[in-house]
Amino acid sequence: MTTEAVPHEEVRALVEEVVRVGLALTDLLATLIEAVPEGAFPGEDPAEMIIEMVTGTLAPVASSAGTHTVREATALTGAILDRVLSDLRLASSIGS
């Protein structure tokens, strides 16, 4: 992992995109899961089926990016959450 400084504007754009995508997907998935008729997927978890459908939808995008880039993007999004939660815990402990 490199440690080069990334311009503030680029980090800000990343934050905005992560938030935008996160909110949009959360809303979309919740709406789809609620809309699944009872018994539409006998013996299956409707939420899992919707996640699989979205996975299929995103597969061409992931393939275009390549495995390495997908793994880096996955690691980056995980690190973003870890860092936000870590700083939140730190701020909470300072305020206590």
C-alpha positions as CSV (number, residue, x, y, z in Angstrom):
1,M,0.0,0.0,0.0
2,T,1.4,3.4,-0.9
3,T,1.4,6.3,1.5
4,E,1.4,9.2,-1.0
5,A,-0.7,12.2,0.0
6,V,-3.9,12.4,-1.9
7,P,-5.3,15.8,-2.6
8,H,-8.2,16.8,-0.3
9,E,-10.5,17.3,-3.3
10,E,-9.9,13.7,-4.4
11,V,-10.6,12.4,-0.9
12,R,-13.7,14.5,-0.6
13,A,-14.9,13.1,-4.0
14,L,-14.3,9.6,-2.7
15,V,-16.3,10.3,0.5
16,E,-19.2,11.8,-1.5
17,E,-19.3,8.8,-3.9
18,V,-19.1,6.2,-1.2
19,V,-21.9,7.9,0.7
20,R,-24.0,8.4,-2.5
21,V,-23.6,4.7,-3.6
22,G,-24.1,3.4,0.0
23,L,-27.3,5.3,0.5
24,A,-28.7,4.5,-3.0
25,L,-27.9,0.8,-2.7
26,T,-29.3,0.7,0.9
27,D,-32.6,2.3,-0.3
28,L,-32.8,0.2,-3.4
29,L,-32.1,-3.1,-1.7
30,A,-34.6,-2.3,1.1
31,T,-37.3,-1.5,-1.4
32,L,-36.6,-4.6,-3.5
33,I,-36.6,-6.9,-0.4
34,E,-39.9,-5.4,0.8
35,A,-41.4,-5.8,-2.6
36,V,-40.7,-9.5,-2.9
37,P,-44.0,-11.4,-2.8
38,E,-44.4,-14.0,-0.1
39,G,-43.2,-17.3,-1.4
40,A,-41.4,-15.8,-4.5
41,F,-38.3,-17.8,-3.6
42,P,-39.4,-21.0,-1.9
43,G,-36.8,-22.2,0.6
44,E,-34.6,-19.2,-0.1
45,D,-33.9,-16.0,1.8
46,P,-35.3,-13.1,-0.3
47,A,-32.5,-10.8,0.8
48,E,-29.9,-13.3,-0.3
49,M,-31.6,-13.7,-3.7
50,I,-31.7,-9.9,-4.2
51,I,-28.0,-9.7,-3.3
52,E,-27.3,-12.4,-5.8
53,M,-29.2,-10.5,-8.5
54,V,-27.3,-7.3,-7.8
55,T,-24.0,-9.3,-7.9
56,G,-25.0,-10.5,-11.3
57,T,-25.8,-7.0,-12.4
58,L,-22.4,-5.7,-11.2
59,A,-20.4,-8.6,-12.6
60,P,-19.7,-7.0,-16.0
61,V,-18.4,-3.8,-14.3
62,A,-16.2,-5.9,-12.0
63,S,-14.9,-7.9,-15.0
64,S,-14.1,-4.7,-16.9
65,A,-12.1,-3.4,-13.9
66,G,-10.3,-6.7,-13.3
67,T,-9.8,-8.8,-10.2
68,H,-6.9,-6.8,-8.8
69,T,-8.9,-3.5,-9.0
70,V,-12.0,-5.1,-7.5
71,R,-9.9,-6.5,-4.6
72,E,-8.3,-3.1,-4.1
73,A,-11.7,-1.4,-4.1
74,T,-13.1,-3.9,-1.7
75,A,-10.1,-3.4,0.7
76,L,-10.5,0.4,0.3
77,T,-14.2,0.5,1.2
78,G,-13.5,-1.8,4.2
79,A,-10.6,0.5,5.3
80,I,-12.9,3.5,5.0
81,L,-15.4,2.1,7.3
82,D,-12.7,0.8,9.8
83,R,-11.1,4.3,9.9
84,V,-14.4,6.2,10.4
85,L,-15.4,3.8,13.2
86,S,-12.0,4.0,14.8
87,D,-12.0,7.8,14.8
88,L,-15.6,7.8,16.1
89,R,-14.6,5.6,19.0
90,L,-11.6,7.8,19.7
91,A,-13.7,11.0,19.6
92,S,-16.2,9.3,21.9
93,S,-13.6,8.3,24.4
94,I,-12.1,11.8,24.4
95,G,-15.5,13.3,25.1
96,S,-16.3,11.0,28.0
